[in-house]
């Protein structure tokens, strides 16, 4: 197994660890940094999220630079990213920190784009990440960190602002992916 795939596997292994560490600190309101009660397992969960997010950045760059792109990586890398982010958003929603409708929009887009990737792969095509999708990922990851850490005690709601920005880029990037790849549906809806 090459290095990028090992990083992807590491991220997949970290997701259940991240989840268990969050469960140990439920409900979320008791461990926000601003409240002054940050437990060791919650802090480790946030550090794991940051580390796992960084592996997402690294594995793709390494795979492309070293020509180590594999079918496993094409499938598992975006899946691991979605599982990590959706786990975090589900916990933040359950804690009442972000609205359920925003999490639902993000979930819908992620599942729809995953379906589009599968359709394209059946035709031998790869849905490469475009800039709006990359911005979506960065804003989601930063929003999650700032939301879990209660905006690091800042008065400005940075985490919430990043979350809403992520929702906007989630919608925009999803629409762009479907528009640019609309030919995959030509058989279903006529030409």
N, C-alpha and C positions, 0 to 999 in steps of 0.2 A: 504494500500500500504506500503510495507516495505521500509527501509531506502535506500538500493541501487537503487530501482526503483524511489524513490523520487529524488535522486541525478541525475538519468538519465533524469527524467522529467524536473528538474531544468536546466540541460544542453540544453535540447530541447527548453525550453522557452528563454534561453539566446541567442540562435542562431539568431533569428530575431532582438533582441536588439543589438547584435554585428553588424549585417548587417546595421541597421539604423544608428548607430553611425559612421560607416565607410562612409556611403553615405553622411552624414552631412559634411564630410571632403574631398569630392572628388574635384579635383584630388589628388591622393596620394602624388605626389611630393611636395605638399605644407605643409605637416605635418610630414616629417621625422625628427627624433630627431636631427640628425646631422645638419639639416638646421636651428635649433634653433626656429622653429615655431611649437611647439607641443600644439595643442588645447586640451581643457578639454575633449571634446567628443571622440577625437582620443585616448587620454591616457586611458579613461574609456573603450574604445573598446578593447585595448590591455590587460588591466587588466581583463576584462571579458573573453577574450580568455584564458588567463593564468588560471583563476579560473575555467572555464569550462573544460579545459584540466585536471586540478587536480581532478575534480569530476569524470572524466573518469578513472583515476588511482584508486580513492578511491572506487567507487561503485563496481567494480569487486572484489577487495580485500575483502571488507565487505561481499559481497554476498557469496563468497567461504568460508570465515572463519566462518560465522554464518549459513551456509547451507541455504541461502536465494535465491538460484538460481531459477528464474522463466522463463516461456516462454516469458513473456513480456520483461524481462531483456535481454534474449538471442537475441531477435529481436531488441529492441529499443536501447540498449547500443551501438552496432556497428553502427547502423544507425545514431544516434546522433553524434558519433565521426566523421563519414564520412561527414555529413552535415556541421559540424563546420569547419573541415579542408578544405573541398572543397570550402566553402564560402571564407575562407581566401586566398586560392590559386587563386581563380578567381579574387579577388580584386588585388592581387599582380601581376597577369598576365595582367590585364587590365591597370594597372599603368606602365607596361613595366619593372617591377622589376625582374621578372622571365620569362623564355621563355615559350611560349604556348605549345610547344611540351612536356616539362616536366610535365606541369599540365595535358595535355592530357594522358600521360602515367599513371600518378597517378590515374586519373579518370577511365581509362579503367580497371586498376587492381582492383580498389575498386568495380566497378560495376560487374566485372567478379567474384570476390571472394564472393560478396553478392549473386550472382546467384548460385554459388557453395554451399554456406551455405543453400540456399533454397532447392536445390536438396538433400543435405544430410539430412536436417530436415524432408523431405518427407519420408526418409528411417529410421527415428528415431535416426539419428546421429547428433552430435554437432561438428562443426568445431571449435576446441579450438585454441586460439592464441598460436603460436609457437614463439620461440625467435627471428627469423628474422622479424616476423611481429611486435613484440614489439619494436625491434630496429627501424623499419620503423616508427612506431608511435612516438617514442621519437625524432628521427631526424626530422620528419616533424614538430612536435610541436615547437621544438627549432628553426628550420629554420624560421618558421613563426614569432616567437617573434623577432628574430634578424633582419629579413628582414623588419618588420614593424617599428622597432626602429633604422633602418639604422645602424645596427651593433654597436649600442651604441657609435657611433663616432669613433670606432676603424679603423685603416688603413687596417687591415686584413679583407677580405670579409667572415667573419664567417657564416653569414646567407646564402650566396650563396653557400659556401662549404657544409654546412649542407643540403641545398636543393638538391644538386647533389648527396650527399651521400644517402639522402632519396629516390631519384629516383632509385639508385642502389638497395637499400634494398626493395623498392617497387616491382621491377622486380623480384628480387631473391625470396622474400617471396611469391609472387603470383605464380611463377613457382613451388616452393616447395609445396604449398597447392594443386595445381592441380596434381602434380606428385604423392603425397602421397594419393590422393583421386581419382585417375584415375579409380578405379573400378566403380564409379558412372556412368561412360560413357560406361561401358561394353555392355549394352543393345543396345546402339545406334551404336557402331562401331564394334560389334562382340567381341567374347571373345578370 
